[in-house]
């Protein structure tokens, strides 16, 4: 019996991906564990292993195809001894779709003993319904994703109103109506920004439209959701860096050849120790309760082509500066090459975003759910500081902004964490205790 090979979910946030490359072709024999394809997720490029053994009978998704939905069928594997030429791809091959149909067909009609219910329209999914409530074959879903057809707008011609391949192809070839402007320069409020550029606003020849890749789509979706749904507030403090810079110079002078600790490495360590000192801040909000984390897993924002990614230094409170430095260099290098594994960029409990190297004095970052806080680090600069005796002196000062999830962290808790962080930075020898 033929075995479906489906698009795997290779990261917690992955909903669709790009099938970058096939490493096998139709007719090839594969064994369990063989690498058969490369998939570009929203964060990295990863290899896909065969789970079963057999012969590649059909490849349904061509190399380079984008927008391939998770769990959609991408190839069919013929089992040992099965005639490859006789393998057919059935559109009704999705267990999930079949289960949905069975459930719909098996739903009993109300009996006289049941409580009367208010009548409501049925059988037609609304615009707000999830994709899993739309009756469509896996092949139809895949073609719709590739051709940009909205399944919610189609009426299926298959059994029980299921949307099938010909429905999607007909919709894709139909002439498109002129897009209505979602906002115009002459609108009275001007509050809604256009999601599709209107030719009345910009001349089509005046710009180049670059399609969104998986990473930008995911970043845009997650940060929009975070900014809109997480009640957040900022706390800002100035920190003197002179002692930390002197300590860093001494550490690097005494370090073995090839080891060079950065200011950011020391901030990672100080953040982790502050989270241990103020453990209420090492937390995440959930609908079931507040999760208080036992270890400080520090996410560090790394800019890469097409977006950003946050590799995680796990158990940072237990690691020395040399170990943090070497691990951070390795993670950042592989992040830029999109070679990180999902477990290397998920599971953080706190984030650091540092733009000091670009001359940014201060800024505020958007919280990276489900983490409860993110710290934005500005650049150190010489400033006039009033000393305890009232005299003025030049000191290297850095501004940091802590953005907190108010559902789990209050102003007092956030302020206490900043006090602890400032203490570790301004007296770096405290990090050795």
Secondary structure as UniProt FT lines:
FT   STRAND          3..6
FT   TURN            12..13
FT   STRAND          16..22
FT   TURN            26..27
FT   STRAND          29..30
FT   TURN            32..33
FT   STRAND          35..40
FT   STRAND          45..49
FT   STRAND          54..59
FT   TURN            63..64
FT   STRAND          65..69
FT   TURN            70..71
FT   STRAND          73..78
FT   TURN            80..81
FT   HELIX           84..86
FT   TURN            91..92
FT   HELIX           95..106
FT   TURN            112..113
FT   TURN            127..128
FT   HELIX           131..133
FT   HELIX           138..147
FT   HELIX           151..153
FT   HELIX           159..161
FT   HELIX           165..173
FT   TURN            185..186
FT   TURN            199..201
FT   HELIX           204..206
FT   HELIX           214..229
FT   STRAND          232..240
FT   HELIX           242..254
FT   TURN            257..258
FT   HELIX           263..277
FT   HELIX           279..281
FT   STRAND          283..286
FT   TURN            287..288
FT   STRAND          289..292
FT   STRAND          298..304
FT   TURN            305..306
FT   STRAND          307..313
FT   TURN            314..315
FT   HELIX           316..318
FT   HELIX           321..336
FT   TURN            337..338
FT   HELIX           342..344
FT   STRAND          350..354
FT   HELIX           356..358
FT   TURN            369..370
FT   STRAND          373..377
FT   STRAND          381..386
FT   TURN            388..389
FT   STRAND          392..405
FT   TURN            406..408
FT   HELIX           411..426
FT   HELIX           428..432
//
